[in-house]
Amino acid sequence: MEKIKYLAFYLPQFHETEENNKWWGKGFTEWTNVKSAVPLFEGHNQPNIPQDGYYDLTDVNVMIKQANLAKEYGLYGFCYYYYWFDGKKTLYKPLENMLKTPEVDIPFCLCWANHDWTRTWEAKSKEILLACKYPKNWFIQYIDDTIKYFNDPRYIKIDNKHLLLIYDVKNIPNISLMRKYAKEKYNIELFIVAFENNDSKINPNKYDCDASYEFTPSWSKTDAIPKEKQIKLFENHKVTNLDYRSKAIQSILRDDNKYLYFQGVNLGFDNSPRRKKRNPIIQSNFSPENFRIFLEEISKKAYNKPADKRFVFIVAWNEWGESCYLEPDTRNGYKYLEIIKNIHDLSKDELLKIDNTNELLKWSKIFYNNIYHKAENKKKPKSIFRITSKKLIKGCELGIFCKTLGEKNEDI
């Protein structure tokens, strides 16, 4: 029986670069944000501190240690964010070092983060630092620059094709030309996975992709906590407060077979280290127990896929600036890694016997109440919330009661 393959997204931001020195100040790395974080409300877990200290990813020994730790706790591989802007690359030194060092002994793939870099952290999202453009024959340079990764024996394949995730496929012209060039020039076939962002489903067939990936965390108005229940801040500033469970239950109950899609599980979200008091986005009600339930349920669903496509993505290995990391810290230690290992070590039958129904019912009610709270018609819908365990597992009733509130089923 082919086990679930857990892939953790990996941010290569933790080293000094020419671009960051120019934009944010000499010596800036992601640790600059992480170290300067402060609590914004009672019980706010900031700052987050790595258990083994702040590292520099230009030291390949750090990457060796990370790879060994990840494998020890049940992770199959890393999905490295790859920043390529019309031939301009940044944050690439750790990946270059990894290629030269077989001791970083873990399977990997790339996620092309093809989105413009802006000053979003400073609430200046229209100020572009690096733009992602696609001039004529862009795909030739892209494949020529990236082929060294595809040729590495550690690179992950599906159907003997090289797995490549792309953050924004909608803006890429002629993905088919990229496929064709890779095949003709290097005899490489690509298995392209399109990100689904901001709760927007993507049919991969429309963009010449092989599958989509339901990125989490993402959010919409249905995930926001009602105003009267939101966190009480120390100061009068704005925070977008979301409920971890509301988004998780939508992923768990998603049930469509129109195309192949992969799912993911995140370790909460809090980008106040980056945004400071400039309207950070914070997920409440994230905990080891809720992470365990989310991961168990998504892992169960992964067993419905063919053996070579049983991937579950985890966000993330080291997104410290978004408080979304598996690496041990001084607060929780190895707790989240241990959860992954415990689930990884279960057989399929053992996993499927785990019954989280009572908690999932609570999560569904939370999601329902959020929708009802925001519905324009505050009159109670005729179909008052009632879900049986059987219906919950099928994931059908959620769409029914959302329709009674004017929500479109395909948006769930």
C-alpha positions as CSV (number, residue, x, y, z in Angstrom):
1,M,0.0,0.0,0.0
2,E,1.5,3.3,-1.1
3,K,1.6,5.7,1.9
4,I,0.6,9.3,1.9
5,K,3.4,11.6,0.8
6,Y,3.6,14.8,2.8
7,L,5.3,17.7,1.1
8,A,6.1,20.8,3.0
9,F,6.5,24.2,1.3
10,Y,9.9,25.7,2.0
11,L,10.8,29.4,2.0
12,P,14.5,30.2,1.0
13,Q,14.3,33.7,2.5
14,F,16.6,33.3,5.4
15,H,19.8,34.8,4.0
16,E,21.0,38.2,2.9
17,T,20.3,39.2,-0.7
18,E,21.2,42.2,-2.8
19,E,17.5,42.9,-3.4
20,N,16.5,42.8,0.2
21,N,19.4,45.0,1.2
22,K,18.2,47.6,-1.4
23,W,14.5,47.4,-0.5
24,W,14.4,46.8,3.3
25,G,17.9,47.8,4.5
26,K,21.3,46.3,4.9
27,G,21.3,42.8,6.4
28,F,17.6,42.3,6.1
29,T,16.3,38.7,6.1
30,E,13.0,37.2,7.2
31,W,14.4,36.9,10.7
32,T,14.4,40.7,10.9
33,N,10.6,40.6,10.8
34,V,10.3,37.6,13.1
35,K,12.5,39.1,15.8
36,S,10.7,42.4,15.9
37,A,7.1,40.9,16.3
38,V,5.2,41.9,19.4
39,P,1.9,40.6,20.9
40,L,-1.2,42.6,19.7
41,F,-3.6,41.0,22.1
42,E,-3.8,38.9,25.3
43,G,-2.5,35.4,24.5
44,H,-1.0,36.4,21.1
45,N,2.0,34.1,20.6
46,Q,4.6,36.6,19.4
47,P,7.5,36.6,18.8
48,N,8.2,33.1,17.6
49,I,11.7,31.8,18.4
50,P,13.4,28.8,16.7
51,Q,14.4,26.2,19.2
52,D,17.9,26.0,17.7
53,G,18.3,29.7,17.0
54,Y,18.2,31.9,13.9
55,Y,20.0,30.3,11.0
56,D,21.5,31.4,7.7
57,L,20.5,29.3,4.7
58,T,23.7,30.0,2.9
59,D,25.1,27.4,5.3
60,V,24.2,24.2,3.6
61,N,24.7,22.3,6.8
62,V,21.5,23.8,8.0
63,M,19.7,22.4,4.9
64,I,21.2,18.9,5.6
65,K,19.9,19.0,9.2
66,Q,16.5,20.2,8.0
67,A,16.2,17.4,5.5
68,N,17.2,14.8,8.0
69,L,14.7,16.1,10.6
70,A,11.9,16.2,8.0
71,K,12.4,12.7,6.9
72,E,12.7,11.5,10.5
73,Y,9.2,12.8,11.3
74,G,7.4,11.4,8.3
75,L,7.8,14.1,5.6
76,Y,8.4,12.9,2.1
77,G,9.9,16.0,0.7
78,F,10.1,19.8,0.3
79,C,8.5,22.0,-2.2
80,Y,10.9,25.0,-2.6
81,Y,9.5,28.4,-3.6
82,Y,11.3,29.4,-6.8
83,Y,11.5,33.1,-7.6
84,W,12.1,33.7,-11.3
85,F,11.2,37.0,-12.9
86,D,11.9,37.1,-16.7
87,G,15.4,35.8,-16.2
88,K,16.0,37.6,-12.9
89,K,16.3,35.3,-9.9
90,T,16.3,36.0,-6.2
91,L,16.5,33.9,-3.0
92,Y,18.2,31.2,-5.1
93,K,21.5,30.6,-3.1
94,P,20.0,27.9,-0.8
95,L,18.7,26.0,-3.8
96,E,22.0,26.3,-5.7
97,N,23.8,25.0,-2.6
98,M,21.3,22.1,-2.3
99,L,22.0,21.1,-5.9
100,K,25.7,20.8,-5.2
101,T,25.1,18.9,-2.0
102,P,23.7,15.3,-2.2
103,E,23.8,15.2,1.6
104,V,20.6,17.3,1.5
105,D,19.0,13.9,1.1
106,I,15.3,14.5,0.6
107,P,13.1,14.6,-2.5
108,F,12.1,18.0,-3.7
109,C,10.1,19.9,-6.3
110,L,9.7,23.6,-7.2
111,C,6.8,26.0,-6.8
112,W,7.3,28.9,-9.2
113,A,6.2,31.9,-7.2
114,N,5.4,33.9,-10.3
115,H,3.7,36.9,-8.6
116,D,4.8,40.5,-8.6
117,W,6.8,41.5,-5.5
118,T,5.3,44.6,-3.9
119,R,5.5,46.6,-0.7
120,T,2.5,44.8,0.7
121,W,4.1,44.5,4.1
122,E,4.0,48.3,4.3
123,A,0.4,48.5,2.9
124,K,1.8,49.7,-0.5
125,S,0.6,46.8,-2.7
126,K,0.7,49.0,-5.8
127,E,4.4,49.7,-5.5
128,I,6.1,47.0,-7.5
129,L,9.6,45.8,-6.6
130,L,9.9,42.9,-9.0
131,A,7.4,42.4,-11.8
132,C,6.8,39.0,-13.4
133,K,6.6,39.5,-17.2
134,Y,6.4,37.1,-20.1
135,P,8.1,38.5,-23.2
136,K,8.3,36.5,-26.4
137,N,10.1,33.2,-25.9
138,W,10.1,33.6,-22.1
139,F,9.6,29.8,-21.8
140,I,12.9,29.1,-23.5
141,Q,14.9,31.0,-20.9
142,Y,12.7,29.7,-18.0
143,I,13.3,26.0,-19.0
144,D,17.0,26.6,-19.7
145,D,17.4,28.2,-16.3
146,T,15.4,25.6,-14.4
147,I,16.5,22.4,-16.2
148,K,19.3,21.8,-13.7
149,Y,16.7,21.2,-11.0
150,F,14.6,18.9,-13.1
151,N,17.7,16.8,-13.9
152,D,18.6,16.3,-10.3
153,P,17.9,12.6,-9.2
154,R,16.1,13.9,-6.1
155,Y,13.4,15.7,-8.1
156,I,9.9,14.5,-7.6
157,K,7.9,12.9,-10.5
158,I,4.3,11.9,-11.1
159,D,3.6,9.6,-14.0
160,N,7.3,9.9,-14.7
161,K,6.7,13.7,-15.3
162,H,8.5,16.4,-13.3
163,L,6.2,18.0,-10.7
164,L,6.0,21.8,-11.0
165,L,3.6,23.9,-9.0
166,I,2.8,27.4,-10.4
167,Y,1.4,30.1,-8.2
168,D,-0.5,32.0,-10.9
169,V,-1.2,30.1,-14.1
170,K,-3.9,32.6,-15.3
171,N,-1.3,35.2,-16.3
172,I,1.1,32.9,-18.1
173,P,0.8,32.8,-21.9
174,N,1.3,29.5,-23.7
175,I,2.1,27.0,-21.0
176,S,1.9,24.4,-23.8
177,L,4.9,26.0,-25.4
178,M,6.9,25.5,-22.2
179,R,5.9,21.9,-22.1
180,K,6.8,21.4,-25.8
181,Y,10.2,23.1,-25.4
182,A,11.1,21.0,-22.3
183,K,10.2,17.8,-24.2
184,E,12.0,18.7,-27.4
185,K,15.1,20.2,-26.0
186,Y,15.7,18.2,-22.8
187,N,13.3,15.2,-23.1
188,I,11.6,16.4,-19.9
189,E,7.9,16.1,-19.4
190,L,6.2,18.4,-16.8
191,F,3.4,17.6,-14.4
192,I,2.1,21.1,-13.9
193,V,-0.1,21.9,-10.9
194,A,-2.0,25.2,-10.7
195,F,-2.5,27.1,-7.4
196,E,-6.1,27.8,-6.4
197,N,-5.9,31.2,-4.5
198,N,-8.4,33.2,-2.6
199,D,-11.0,30.5,-2.6
200,S,-11.1,30.5,-6.4
201,K,-11.3,27.0,-7.9
202,I,-9.3,26.4,-11.1
203,N,-10.0,23.8,-13.6
204,P,-6.5,22.7,-14.7
205,N,-7.7,21.6,-18.1
206,K,-8.5,25.2,-19.0
207,Y,-4.8,26.2,-18.5
208,D,-3.1,23.1,-19.9
209,C,-2.2,21.9,-16.4
210,D,-2.4,18.4,-15.0
211,A,-4.0,19.2,-11.6
212,S,-4.8,22.0,-9.3
213,Y,-3.8,22.6,-5.7
214,E,-6.2,23.9,-3.1
215,F,-3.9,26.3,-1.3
216,T,-4.5,26.8,2.3
217,P,-4.5,29.1,4.1
218,S,-6.8,31.1,1.8
219,W,-9.9,32.9,2.9
220,S,-13.1,34.7,2.1
221,K,-15.8,36.6,4.0
222,T,-17.2,33.3,5.2
223,D,-14.1,32.6,7.3
224,A,-14.2,35.9,9.2
225,I,-15.1,35.8,12.9
226,P,-18.2,37.9,13.7
227,K,-17.2,41.3,15.0
228,E,-18.5,40.8,18.5
229,K,-16.5,37.6,18.9
230,Q,-13.2,38.9,17.5
231,I,-10.0,39.2,19.5
232,K,-9.7,42.3,21.8
233,L,-6.6,44.3,20.7
234,F,-4.3,46.2,23.0
235,E,-4.5,49.2,20.7
236,N,-7.1,50.6,18.4
237,H,-5.9,49.3,15.0
238,K,-7.3,46.9,12.4
239,V,-6.8,43.1,12.3
240,T,-8.4,40.7,9.9
241,N,-9.5,37.9,12.3
242,L,-10.3,34.5,10.7
243,D,-11.3,31.2,12.2
244,Y,-8.9,28.3,11.4
245,R,-11.8,25.7,11.7
246,S,-14.0,27.5,9.3
247,K,-11.5,27.2,6.4
248,A,-10.5,23.7,7.5
249,I,-14.0,22.3,7.3
250,Q,-14.5,23.6,3.8
251,S,-11.5,21.7,2.6
252,I,-12.5,18.6,4.5
253,L,-16.0,18.7,2.9
254,R,-14.9,19.5,-0.6
255,D,-16.2,16.8,-2.8
256,D,-15.9,17.2,-6.6
257,N,-14.5,14.9,-9.2
258,K,-14.4,17.2,-12.2
259,Y,-10.6,17.2,-12.2
260,L,-7.6,16.1,-10.2
261,Y,-6.7,18.4,-7.3
262,F,-4.4,18.1,-4.4
263,Q,-5.2,19.5,-0.9
264,G,-3.1,21.0,1.9
265,V,-3.1,21.6,5.6
266,N,-1.7,24.7,7.2
267,L,-0.3,25.4,10.6
268,G,-2.4,28.5,11.3
269,F,-1.6,31.9,9.9
270,D,-0.4,35.2,11.5
271,N,1.5,37.7,9.4
272,S,1.8,40.3,12.0
273,P,5.6,39.8,12.1
274,R,5.6,41.2,8.5
275,R,2.7,43.7,8.6
276,K,3.1,44.8,12.2
277,K,-0.1,46.9,13.0
278,R,-1.0,47.4,9.3
279,N,-4.0,45.2,9.2
280,P,-2.3,41.8,9.7
281,I,-4.3,38.6,9.0
282,I,-4.6,36.3,12.0
283,Q,-6.3,32.9,12.2
284,S,-7.7,32.2,15.6
285,N,-8.5,28.8,17.1
286,F,-5.4,27.1,15.7
287,S,-4.0,24.4,18.0
288,P,-2.2,21.1,17.9
289,E,-5.5,19.3,18.3
290,N,-7.2,21.1,15.4
291,F,-4.1,20.7,13.2
292,R,-4.2,16.9,14.0
293,I,-7.9,16.7,13.0
294,F,-7.4,18.7,9.8
295,L,-4.4,16.6,8.7
296,E,-6.1,13.3,9.5
297,E,-9.2,14.1,7.5
298,I,-7.3,15.4,4.5
299,S,-5.0,12.3,4.7
300,K,-8.1,10.1,4.6
301,K,-9.2,11.8,1.4
302,A,-5.8,11.4,-0.2
303,Y,-6.3,7.6,-0.1
304,N,-9.0,8.0,-2.7
305,K,-6.4,9.0,-5.3
306,P,-4.2,6.6,-7.3
307,A,-1.2,5.4,-5.4
308,D,1.3,7.7,-7.1
309,K,-0.8,10.8,-6.5
310,R,-1.4,10.6,-2.8
311,F,0.3,13.9,-1.9
312,V,-0.8,16.2,0.9
313,F,0.9,19.6,1.1
314,I,1.7,21.2,4.4
315,V,2.1,25.0,4.8
316,A,4.8,25.2,5.7
317,W,8.2,24.0,6.8
318,N,9.6,27.5,7.7
319,E,7.2,30.4,7.0
320,W,8.2,32.1,10.3
321,G,7.1,35.5,9.1
322,E,3.6,34.2,8.7
323,S,3.8,32.1,12.0
324,C,3.2,29.0,9.9
325,Y,6.0,26.5,10.4
326,L,6.8,22.9,11.3
327,E,10.3,23.6,12.6
328,P,10.7,23.3,16.4
329,D,10.3,26.5,18.3
330,T,10.8,27.4,22.0
331,R,7.0,27.2,22.7
332,N,5.8,23.9,21.1
333,G,9.1,22.1,20.3
334,Y,8.5,19.1,18.1
335,K,4.8,18.9,18.8
336,Y,3.6,19.4,15.2
337,L,6.3,17.2,13.7
338,E,5.2,14.4,16.1
339,I,1.6,14.8,14.9
340,I,2.8,14.2,11.3
341,K,4.9,11.2,12.2
342,N,2.0,9.6,14.2
343,I,-0.4,10.0,11.3
344,H,2.2,8.9,8.8
345,D,2.9,5.7,10.7
346,L,-0.7,4.6,10.7
347,S,-1.9,2.1,8.2
348,K,-4.8,3.1,5.9
349,D,-7.3,1.0,8.0
350,E,-6.1,2.6,11.2
351,L,-6.4,6.1,9.8
352,L,-9.9,5.5,8.4
353,K,-11.1,4.2,11.8
354,I,-10.3,7.5,13.5
355,D,-13.7,9.2,14.2
356,N,-13.6,13.0,14.4
357,T,-17.3,13.4,13.6
358,N,-18.2,15.3,16.8
359,E,-15.5,17.9,16.3
360,L,-16.3,18.2,12.6
361,L,-19.9,18.9,13.4
362,K,-18.8,21.8,15.7
363,W,-16.6,23.1,12.9
364,S,-19.5,22.9,10.4
365,K,-21.7,24.9,12.8
366,I,-19.0,27.5,13.1
367,F,-18.9,27.9,9.3
368,Y,-22.7,27.9,9.1
369,N,-23.0,30.6,11.8
370,N,-20.4,32.8,10.0
371,I,-22.5,32.6,6.8
372,Y,-25.7,33.2,8.6
373,H,-24.2,36.2,10.5
374,K,-23.2,37.8,7.2
375,A,-26.3,36.9,5.2
376,E,-28.3,39.9,4.0
377,N,-31.5,38.2,5.0
378,K,-31.2,37.7,8.7
379,K,-34.4,35.6,8.9
380,K,-33.7,32.1,9.9
381,P,-33.5,29.8,6.8
382,K,-36.1,27.1,6.5
383,S,-33.4,24.5,6.5
384,I,-32.1,25.0,10.0
385,F,-28.6,23.4,10.5
386,R,-29.0,19.7,10.8
387,I,-26.3,17.3,9.7
388,T,-26.0,13.6,10.4
389,S,-22.6,11.9,10.6
390,K,-23.3,10.1,7.4
391,K,-24.1,13.3,5.5
392,L,-21.2,15.1,7.0
393,I,-18.7,12.5,5.8
394,K,-20.2,12.7,2.3
395,G,-19.8,16.4,2.4
396,C,-23.1,17.1,0.7
397,E,-25.2,18.9,3.4
398,L,-22.9,21.8,3.6
399,G,-23.8,22.9,0.1
400,I,-27.5,22.5,0.8
401,F,-27.7,24.8,3.7
402,C,-25.3,27.3,2.1
403,K,-27.7,27.5,-0.8
404,T,-30.5,28.5,1.5
405,L,-28.4,31.6,2.4
406,G,-27.9,32.6,-1.2
407,E,-24.3,31.2,-1.4
408,K,-23.2,29.5,-4.6
409,N,-22.3,25.8,-4.1
410,E,-19.3,26.0,-6.4
411,D,-17.8,28.7,-4.1
412,I,-17.5,26.3,-1.2
